[in-house]
Amino acid sequence: MRLKRRIGLEEEHEPTERCAPEVSGLALRTLCRSLKQLRGDDCLRQALGELPENVAVELAQGAVRADGWYPLAWLIDLHHVAQRITGIGPGLSRALGYEGSRHNFRGAHRFYVTGDDPSVVLKRAPWVYGLFYRGCGTLDIIESSAGFARARYVEAVAFTDSLWQEQLGSCEAALEVSGVHDLEIRFDCGGRSGSPVTELVAEWR
């Protein structure tokens, strides 16, 4: 390790979990679109109006780039503001996650769930997770069979209850778009703010 420090290579071996938690611009834009779709223009405008001015301006003016990276706090704040305005609570975050993933996976990202084969979306899930979150731990599919899957998130400690509900909705939509029926999805452990390990279980036919 001393040699790596001298020649400036240590940065290449720093784990992503040490980075500040960030979210992709696409996730932020998707959440805004989903809130507008489910609750209307006025709700979205009101929500943006309660965010810090610099965040509201970028989101309202479309300055957030889909391929850019932004503080995870922006996503967290938007969820909390939307819940407060609507009075719905964390259930709104799950609905927003479901709506956003269903739209994306039926549109520009349909490649990730093509073929009506849930094994495809399960295989690509860790990679897709990395497209949306950085410095937010890892996601792995640790068990998969016909009609069953178990996913494990490790060190996603920056996630709040709202973001975990959004994950439930997103995973539910991705599996449904991939062709599953009678889906039941739940957290087997974790799934709360600060959880170091979270396991999500899905069962279907």
N, C-alpha and C positions, 0 to 999 in steps of 0.2 A: 504493500500500500504506500510506503514511503516513496518508492520509485515512481509510482503513478502520480503522487502529489508533485514531485519535482518536474515531471514532464507534462503536467497539465491534463492528465487523462482521467482524473478522478470523477469529473462530471459525467462521463459516459456510463459510470457504474452506479450513479445515484438512483435509487428506486423511485418510481413515479409517486409513491405515497408521500414523499417528502415535499412534493410540490404543493403550492397553494391550491385548494380545490377550485376547479374551474368547470364551466359548462360551455358547450358549443353554442354559437350564435343560432344555429338551426333549432336547438331545443328551446331557446328563448322565443324565437319567432313562431315556433309551433305552438307554444303555450298561449301566446297572444292570439293567434288565429283560432285556437280551440275555445278560448274564453269568449271571443266574439261570436263564434258559431253557436255555443251553448247558451250564452247569457245575453248576447246582443251588443251592439255598438256602444250604447251608453254605459254598460257595465265595464267594458274594456277602457273607455275614456276615463271613467271614474277611478278605476284601479291604477292606471298610469299616472293620474293626477295626484295620487297619494304616495307614489314612489319618490325617492330622492331625485332632484331636478335633473342631474346629469344622466341618470338611468332613464327617466321618463322621456327625455328629449331623444336619446338614441333609439329607444324602442318606437316612439311615436313617429319619428321621421324616417324610419327604415334604415338607420345608419348601422344597425347591428348586422354584421356580415355572417352569412350562414356558415362559412368556414373559419370564422374567428373564434377566439376563446375569451371568456368573460368570467368575472367572479361568480362563484356558485351562489353567493349571497343575493345576487340579482334574482335568480330563480326562486330562491326561498322567500324573498320579500314579496314577489309577485303572487305566489301561492297564498301567503298569509293575508295580503291585502284583499285578494279575490274572495277568500273565505269570510273575511270580516264584512265585506260589502254585501255579499249574498246571504250571509247567516247560515250557510250550509255546513261548514266545517270540513274536516278532512275528506269526507265523501266527495266533495267537489274536486279535490286533487286527483282522486282515482278516476273520476269521470273525465277530467281533462287529459289525463295520461292515456286513457282508452281512446278518446276521440282523436288525439294527436297521432298516436301510433296507427290507428286504423286508416287515417287519411294518408300518412306517409307510406305505409306498406301496401296501400292500394294504388299509390301513385308513383312518385319518383323512386321509391325504395322497394318496389314490388319484387325486385331481383332477390332480395334477402329471404323471401318466403315463397318463392315460386314453386309450382309443381304439386300443390296440395299435399305436401309432405312435411309434417311437423319436425321430422329429424333435421331438415334443412335449417329451419330457424333456430333450432337448439344448437346445432353445430356452429352457427355463425354468431350466436348470442354474445359470447365474450368479446368478439371483434366489434360488433355493433355497439356494445356498451362503451368501448374505448373511443368510438367516434363521437359520443355525446358527453362523456365525463373524463376529466383528467385530474389526477391527484385525489381521486375518490375511491381508492382501493381497487379490487379486482372482482370480476364475476366469472365463475366457472360452472359448467354443468357437470355435476359429480355423479349423477345417476340418470339413466335414460333407458326406457323400454317402451313397448307398445302400450300407449295409454297412460304413461307415467313419466314424470321428470322431476328431478330435484336440482335446484340451482343454489350455489353458495356465494354470497358476497362477503369478502374479507376486507376489513379496515375501511369500510365506507362510513367512517364515523362522522363525517361532515353532513351526512343526510339527516334531515329532520323527519318527524312523523309524516309530514305532508309529502316529502319526496318519496318516502317508502310507499305511500298510497299511490302516488303517481306511477311508481314502478309496477305495482300490482296491476293497475289499469293498462299500462303499456304492454306488459307480458301477456295479459289476457287478450288484448286485441291482436297481438302478433300471432298467438297460437290459433285464434279463431280464423284469422285470415289465411292461415296455413292449412285450414281444412278440418280442425277438430270440432267435436260436438259434445254437448253435455259437460262442459268444462267446469271444474272446480279448482280454484286457485287460492292459496293461503300462505301465510308465514308459519313455518314450523318452529322457528326460534328467531329472536331478534325482531327486526322490522320496526324499531323505535329509534328515536333520536339518540345518537351516540353509540348504537349497537356495534361492537367490534366484529361480530359474526352474525350474519342473517342467512337463514335458509328458507327458500321459497319452494313450495311443493305444488305441482299441477297434476291433476288427474282428468282424463277424458276418455271418450270412446271414438 
